[in-house]
Amino acid sequence: MPFHHVGRVDEIPPGRTKYYTVEGKPVLLANWRGVIYALSGICPHRGYPLEDALLWDHLVDCPWHHFQYDVRTGENY
């Protein structure tokens, strides 16, 4: 996928996430300690959208069933 501008860094404060749709694909941006991570906006466990997902330390928490995975590696916890 080519580079796409979706927003400004200051729109995603540290410890927060923001959900976007880019070329029809859901994308979740997560700001952990000032580093922005771009992830699939779909939970890999059940396929639900990660809109309103929470960030607990370095873990994205699915708002549907609390499946958690590491923003740095994608590993499930």
C-alpha atoms as one frame of an Amber mdcrd trajectory, in Angstrom:
protein
   0.000   0.000   0.000   1.430   3.431  -0.852   1.867   6.180   1.723  -1.379
   7.944   2.734  -1.810  11.018   4.883  -4.657  10.299   7.305  -4.138  12.892
  10.025  -1.714  14.742  12.230   0.379  13.146  14.959  -1.093  15.525  17.546
  -4.538  14.015  16.845  -3.349  10.779  18.488  -1.969  11.540  21.956   0.393
   9.047  23.631  -1.523   6.072  24.975  -4.398   6.463  22.503  -5.575   4.938
  19.223  -7.389   6.317  16.202  -9.331   4.310  13.600  -9.271   5.205   9.896
 -10.370   3.713   6.604  -7.750   3.922   3.846  -8.665   2.781   0.351 -11.572
   0.878   1.876  -9.338  -0.914   4.393  -9.611  -0.346   8.157  -6.413   0.897
   9.790  -5.705   1.525  13.458  -2.994   3.971  14.476  -1.671   3.620  18.012
   0.617   6.055  19.813   2.738   4.209  22.334   5.377   6.373  24.022   5.383
   8.843  21.144   5.856   6.210  18.423   2.968   5.788  15.972   2.206   2.200
  14.963  -0.050   1.389  11.999  -1.995  -1.838  12.385  -4.877  -3.586  10.726
  -8.116  -2.039  11.948  -9.666  -5.508  12.229  -9.215  -7.701  15.291  -7.242
 -10.788  14.207  -9.166 -12.963  16.681 -12.788 -12.480  15.604 -12.628 -10.023
  12.701 -14.411  -7.144  14.449 -13.426  -3.516  13.763 -11.023  -1.983  16.271
 -12.745   1.389  16.320 -12.605   2.695  19.920  -9.872   0.180  20.843  -7.964
   1.025  23.997  -4.212   0.993  24.444  -2.996  -0.525  27.721   0.732   0.092
  27.897   1.846  -1.476  24.574  -1.252  -3.671  24.124  -4.235  -2.910  21.920
  -7.424  -4.078  23.619 -10.293  -5.051  21.292 -13.464  -3.193  22.361 -15.631
  -6.215  21.488 -14.118  -9.024  23.557 -10.826  -7.733  25.028  -8.495  -9.739
  22.800  -5.126  -8.024  23.323  -2.061  -7.862  21.123   1.260  -6.058  21.148
   1.463  -2.983  18.890   5.177  -3.655  18.351   4.967  -7.291  17.255   1.300
  -8.228  16.759   1.728 -11.033  19.309  -1.393 -12.050  21.269  -1.482 -11.856
  25.082
